Structure formats: structure tokens, C-alpha cells
Amino acid sequence: MKKILIISIFALSACTGFLVQEPDWISTGPTFEPYKGTVDLYSNPKDVKKPYGNLGMARLKDVPRNAKDIKSAIDVMTKFAAGKGATGMLVTQEVEGENGDSGLVMIVGYAIKYKDSITPEDQKAIDDFNIIGPVDEYKK
């Protein structure tokens, strides 16, 4: 039975691209109620026009360097960040391997929350995290 399950997992991952795992998460701020809207994606912090605070960094390693798998990884990370309360995410990718010849990338997403979307419950989470307000790391 165990062999059938393992074979099924590998067959499924071959059909759908790489096997997506849950992202690594490094928290730099509080976790809020899940965000149910569409998370805005950015590739440059200068493109974010609203004041925001940082929630944390998510990353997925060993993503095959092709558009389908990178899009799939970004979709997973976006849903994960929304679950932490993020309203936006700055996305970057880094080539893996000594010489960048592994064919793999690491996708990194910096989860952010716009200051204008903070509710009284969010403010309590901020206070409980022992900070005055969201940290503006990129935008002053």
C-alpha cells in the first residue's frame, strides 16, 4: 500500500510540475486574520504606492526554472501570505546551484499589509507583537 501511495505521488507530481511544499516562513511582524481578497504582487518595492508594514518572508526552494512551475510556486506563496493577513507581496527569485546551472530557482516573497487595511483587531495583533505599528522597511 505504501509503495502505491509513493508511486501515485511521483506520478501526480510529474503531471502537474514540481511537487509544491509549504513555504518556509520567517516572521517579521504579527499574523493577522486571513485576507480574503486578491493579494497584489510586486517585483520592485518602488512599485508599492501605499504605506505598508512587513509581515514576514516566505520562500520555496528547488522550483524548476520554467514559467509554469514558477507561476505555480507564486500562486502557493500568495495563498500562504494571504493566510497570514498579507494584502500584498514583493516577489523575487534567486538562481540555485554553484554556477546557476541547476535549472532550479528559489522564489522569495515578502508579505506586506497595507496600513489603510488595518482593523481594530489587527491593531491588537500589532500591540501584542510589542511594536507600535507596522515596520516600514522599504518605504519611508
N, C-alpha and C positions, 0 to 999 in steps of 0.2 A: 504494500500500500504506500509506504514511504517513497519507494522508487517511482511509482506512478505520479505522485504529487510533485516530486522534484523534476521529473521529465516534463510534466504539464507546465510547470513554472518556466522552464527554459524554452519550451515551445511557444508559450504565450509571449515571453519577452522577445523572441525572435520575430514574432509577427507585429508587435507593437513598438519596436525600437528598444532602447535600453530599459532595464528594469529600474523603475523610479523608486528611490528610497525617500524617507522623510529627510528634509534638510537638516543639517547641523544648525543650531541656533545659539547665538551669543547675545544675551540680553544686555541692552544699554539703557533701558528705560522700563517703565511699567507695562504690564499687559492689560489691555482694555477688553471690553466686550467685543465679540467678533463683529467685524464690519461686513454688512450685507450688500453693499454697493460694489461698483466696479473699482478696483484698485488702479490708480493711474500709474503708468510705467514711464520711467525716465532713464536716459543713458548718460545724462550730464546734470550735475546738481544745479547748474546755472539755469536749466530749463524749468525748475520748480519756481513758480511765481508767487506762491503763498507762503507765509511763515509756517514752520513745522518743527516738530520735535522728533528725535530719533528713538525708535523702539528697540532696535537690535539688528543684527546681521544674520542672514540665512545663507547657507551655501550648499550646493550639490556638487560633489566631485565625480570624476570619471564619466562625464557626459560626452558621448561621441560627437565629434565636430561636424555636424550636419544640421541643416535648418530644422528638420522635423524633430530631432531629439532635443535640440536647444529650445525650440518652442515648447515642447512638452515639459521640459525642466522648468522653464519660466512660468508656465501655467501652474505647475505644482507649487512653486515658490510663492506665486501670487495668492493662491488659495491658503497656503500656510500663513503668509503675512496677514491676510485678512482675518484669519483666526486669532491673531494676536491684536487685532484692532487697527491695523495699518490702513490708511487711506491712499497711500502712495508707496512706490518702491523704486529706488535707484538700482539699476541692474548693470553689472559688468561681467566680463568673462576673462578668465586667465587661461592661457595655454598650459597644459600639463606636460611633464616629461623634461628630461635634462636639456634637450635641444628643441623642445616644442614639437618633436616628431612622433609623439604617442598617438596622435589622432583624437586626443581627448581634451576637454576643457573643464574648468571649474566655473560654475555660474555662481556669482555672488550677488545677493540682493540686500540692500539697506532699507529696512522697513521704516517708514515715516508716518506721522499722523499730523494732519493739518491742524493748526491751532484753532481755526474757526469751527472745527468739528468737535471740540471738547465739550462734553456734557458735565453736569454736576457729579455724576458717578465717575467719569473719567478724572475729574479734579481730585476726587477722593483717592483714586488709584495713584495719582501723581503724588499726593501728600503722603500716602502710605509708603511710597517708594523713597521717601525722605528727600525729595527735591522740591524746589519752589515751583518749577514749571518745566515744560519740555526743554530739553537742551538743544540749542541751535548750533550744531557743529559746523554746518556749511554756510548758513545764511545768517547774516547779522542785520 
